[in-house]
Amino acid sequence: MKEGQKGLITDFDNTIVKTTEFVIRHTQVTCQTLGIECPSQDKLSEVLKQNLPFEKIFENLFAERASEVLTKYRETAMEKPFEPIEGGLEAIKTLNQGEVQIVIVSNRINKLPERLEQAGYDQHSFLAIVQPTEPKPSKKAYLEAIKVLTEKGVPKENIFITGDSLDDYQACSNDLLENFSALLTGPNTEEEFIESGVEKNNILTSISDLPNFILNNGRD
């Protein structure tokens, strides 16, 4: 095991790519195409904040028309590229240069490699992409990713976890809670993270702050 080796488990949606903005925009376009009323932006944001499986999002928003709207949404979704979160490309590059091993863990990984490429990320920047058998916020959600990293020589205490949702934090095992950094790029606020137990120093307004958080912490 390499002394000082560090690893990162990162969420995908709203952590390294702008997912919510895309989904809201494309849902609005889809409704316009179908000639149906679209839920308000506040309603869309409220449902997306729940971090539901994708099909459940549309069931919640469109009830009996969910299947029709989702089918139309998917017909053209891949034609429109995802965008990286501000500072995301640079942050991942800096972490790669610091020899930090990175694993993506997401409850939804359909088309994720293609979306990574669209957003400008090099897939070789990531050691693995994992869809957990028990999705976040289950305490078992990170087990496979942790195994991938420890088999690469990363001590467990040097595994960091980052995400934009309370689910990302709640999935952390108790011994890794202090290694979690909350990004304010998604649905949850600083106050919500603090109320859930995240230390203020572990709350980052931008992913640009992530390399410093990881590279200057952990066991040397």
Number of C-alpha atoms within 10 A of each C-alpha: 10 10 11 15 22 29 30 25 26 24 22 22 24 20 24 27 25 19 20 18 14 16 17 20 13 17 22 19 14 22 16 12 12 13 9 11 10 18 15 11 13 10 13 21 16 12 16 22 16 13 19 14 12 12 11 14 19 22 15 14 17 17 12 11 11 16 14 12 21 18 11 15 20 13 10 11 15 13 8 11 15 21 20 22 19 16 14 21 18 14 19 22 16 17 21 16 10 14 13 25 22 26 24 22 26 23 21 17 16 10 9 15 14 14 20 19 15 17 19 15 22 14 13 9 16 18 18 16 20 20 18 19 13 13 19 23 18 16 17 15 24 27 15 16 25 20 13 18 24 19 11 16 17 23 20 16 16 23 24 25 27 25 26 26 27 22 17 26 25 19 20 24 15 10 9 16 18 16 23 25 28 32 26 20 23 20 18 16 17 17 11 13 22 14 10 12 13 22 16 13 9 19 22 19 13 17 26 18 15 23 19 13 19 22 17 9 13 16 11 11
